[in-house]
């Protein structure tokens, strides 16, 4: 399975839920997040489960891919989900139809502080 095919399947899985998302990972996968790396299926599942639970349904519907670059086993995407996430990037190492490594960075508005 090509890098592009796996990436496309992964992006489409966000409309299907965490079980669909997790089909792209293995127990050896690593997800680098702003809070530190997560290893294996259990930690990565907890991350995506938390992300989906904390996100309003409109966020997933608003997700727009603004750039995608693929070179061999490496894929890079830039995306947004206005007005929730104005800028986010992911980089993937994909081999044999599985995401072996992913980095995720996001710029999200800070909630207003009550004063």
Secondary structure as GFF3:
##gff-version 3
##sequence-region A 1 115
A	DSSP	alpha_helix	3	12	.	.	.	ID=ss1
A	DSSP	three_ten_helix	13	15	.	.	.	ID=ss2
A	DSSP	alpha_helix	18	22	.	.	.	ID=ss3
A	DSSP	beta_strand	25	33	.	.	.	ID=ss4
A	DSSP	beta_strand	36	39	.	.	.	ID=ss5
A	DSSP	alpha_helix	40	54	.	.	.	ID=ss6
A	DSSP	alpha_helix	57	62	.	.	.	ID=ss7
A	DSSP	beta_strand	64	71	.	.	.	ID=ss8
A	DSSP	beta_strand	74	81	.	.	.	ID=ss9
A	DSSP	beta_strand	85	95	.	.	.	ID=ss10
A	DSSP	beta_strand	98	108	.	.	.	ID=ss11
###
